[in-house]
Amino acid sequence: MTMLVDVAVERYRFVCGRCGRAWTANDDVQYVSDDVGAVFAFYRLDGVPVQPPTGGEVTCPNCGAMGVAVIPEGHRDSPPARLDSDEPRLRVTTTDEQRRASAPPHLPAVVSRT
């Protein structure tokens, strides 16, 4: 059985080695363990599955170069809640469809482009 271990937002700064373009992005990351305890990270940007930023496959949106430096800038954990804790909670009585329909607009993951 797979188990959610951690949920985080990781911010990365990217700098192109060819044209000098710099930008930052926030990736949503889910850390999941499998049946034997191995942990895998799943990255999403704007809700779309993407390769990990540190995987070496980032291309510059300005010139298309592959020589992009990836600099981790921050990490914000959001550990899964536990029912056996004293954390505040609210029982959910709506369906998935109702929650999606009433959700505010999706926030973009891109922080800035300079």
N, C-alpha and C positions, 0 to 999 in steps of 0.2 A: 504494500500500500504506500502511495506517495503521501508526503506530509509537508505542508507549508511550514518553513522554518523561520523565515524573515521576509519582510517587505521593506523596501527602501527606495529613496530617491537619491540618485547619484548625479552630481553636476560635474561636467567635463568642459575644459577649455581646449579648443582646437586651433592650431596655427599652421597655415600652409607654408611649407618650405620653399615653394616656387614663387608664389605671388605675394605672400605675407598676410593674406586674409586671415582674420581671427574671428571666432565665434564661440559661443557657449551653448550647451544644451543640458537639460535635465532628463535623465533616463529613469523610468520606473523599473525597478528590479524586484523579481520574486526569487527567493532562494528556496528550493524544494529538495527534500531528501527522498531517496528511493528505498526499496525494501531492504537493501544491504547497508544503508547509511551513507551512501555517496550523495554529495550535495551538488546540485546544478543551479546555475543562475540563468534566468530568463529575462531578457531586456526588451523593453518597449519604449518607443518614442512617439508621442502623440497617439498612443493606443495601438500602434502598429509594431509587430514583432521585428526586431532589428538584431544584427550581429553585435556582440559586445564592442564598445568603443575602443577597447584596448586590444582588439583582435587583429589590428593592422590593416583593416579593409576600409578605412575612412578615406573618402575622396573629397577634394576641395570643391565646394559648390560654385566657386568663382572660375577656376581654371581647369578643373578636372584632374589635378595632380594627385598622386597617391602618397606623396611625401608629406603627410600631415602629422604634426606632433600632437599627442593626446596627453593632456595634463589634468589629472584628477583635482578638482577644486573643493569638493565637499560631499558629504554622505549624511543622510538623515534617515535613521532607522525608524521603522514603524512595526515593531514586533507584533505578531498575532496576539489577539486577546485570549485570555484564559478564563474559563467559567469558574474556576476554583479560586479566583482572586477577588479582592474587594474593589476592583475598578468599577467606576460608574458604568452603567449599561442601560440600554433601552430595548425592550422587546419589539421586534419588527412584526407588524401585523399585515403589511401590504405584500402583494406579489412582486416578483421580479419585474414584470411588465409595468406595474404601477410605479415602481421606484424609478425605472428608466424614463418613463413618460414625465415624471415630475422633477427629474434631475436638472440642475442648472446647466448652462452651456459648458461644453468641454473646454478646459483650459489648455492652451498650447504649451508644449514642453520646451520650446526654444526660448531662452532667456533674452539673449541679445545677439545682434549681428553688427559688427563694426567694420 
